Amino acid sequence: MKNNFFTIFITTTIIPILVLFYLLSSNYYSSHRTIFSVLLLIPVLSCIYIIRKNYLTGTKSALWNILSVIFGIGSLLLLYILYSLSNFGF
């Protein structure tokens, strides 16, 4: 089951965050705020899924819980910061 968590974590958390940072570095944010919202909500939902699945399967691995909580909270904070800056006028 740990390989399954690894695959889910890489494909639904790490890759969208890397794409997000690539798009941010190319000044793509000004006209496509919806894309950034989706790219930040995918990791949040996948982290919730990993935590729930980890609990339901009975493995209760602390590594996946910690990684999922850190990346989930980090994605939510980044979403808040991006919305705050875009509403501020940048």
C-alpha positions in Angstrom: 0.0 0.0 0.0 2.9 2.3 0.6 3.8 2.3 -3.2 0.2 3.3 -3.9 0.5 6.3 -1.5 3.8 7.2 -3.1 2.3 7.2 -6.6 -0.8 9.2 -5.5 1.4 11.7 -3.6 3.8 12.3 -6.5 1.1 12.5 -9.2 -1.5 14.6 -7.4 0.6 16.7 -5.0 4.1 17.2 -6.2 3.5 17.5 -10.0 0.7 20.1 -9.7 2.9 22.2 -7.3 5.8 22.0 -9.7 3.6 23.1 -12.6 2.3 25.9 -10.5 5.7 27.2 -9.7 6.7 26.9 -13.4 3.7 29.0 -14.4 4.3 31.5 -11.7 7.9 32.0 -12.9 6.6 32.7 -16.4 4.2 35.5 -15.3 1.2 33.5 -16.4 -0.8 34.3 -13.2 -2.3 37.6 -14.2 -4.9 36.2 -16.6 -5.4 32.6 -15.5 -6.3 32.7 -11.8 -8.7 29.7 -12.1 -5.9 27.4 -13.3 -3.9 28.3 -10.2 -6.9 27.6 -8.0 -7.3 24.2 -9.5 -3.6 23.5 -9.3 -3.7 24.3 -5.6 -6.9 22.5 -4.7 -5.8 19.2 -6.3 -3.0 18.7 -3.7 -5.3 19.7 -0.8 -7.9 17.1 -1.9 -5.3 14.4 -2.5 -3.7 15.0 0.9 -7.1 14.6 2.5 -7.6 11.4 0.5 -4.2 10.0 1.6 -4.9 10.8 5.2 -8.3 9.2 5.1 -7.1 6.1 3.1 -4.1 5.7 5.5 -6.5 5.7 8.4 -9.1 3.3 6.8 -6.5 0.8 5.6 -5.1 0.4 9.1 -1.5 1.1 8.1 -1.5 4.4 10.0 1.9 5.4 8.7 3.2 8.5 10.4 5.3 9.4 7.4 2.3 9.8 5.0 0.2 11.6 7.7 3.0 14.1 8.3 3.8 14.7 4.6 0.1 15.0 3.7 -0.6 17.5 6.5 2.4 19.6 5.6 1.7 19.7 1.9 -2.0 20.2 2.4 -1.6 23.2 4.8 1.2 24.6 2.6 -1.1 24.4 -0.4 -3.9 26.2 1.4 -1.5 28.9 2.6 -0.2 29.4 -0.9 -3.7 29.6 -2.2 -4.5 32.3 0.4 -1.4 34.3 -0.3 -2.0 34.2 -4.1 -5.6 35.4 -3.7 -4.5 38.1 -1.2 -1.9 39.4 -3.6 -4.2 39.3 -6.6 -6.9 41.2 -4.7 -4.4 43.7 -3.5 -3.7 44.8 -7.0 -0.5 43.1 -8.0 
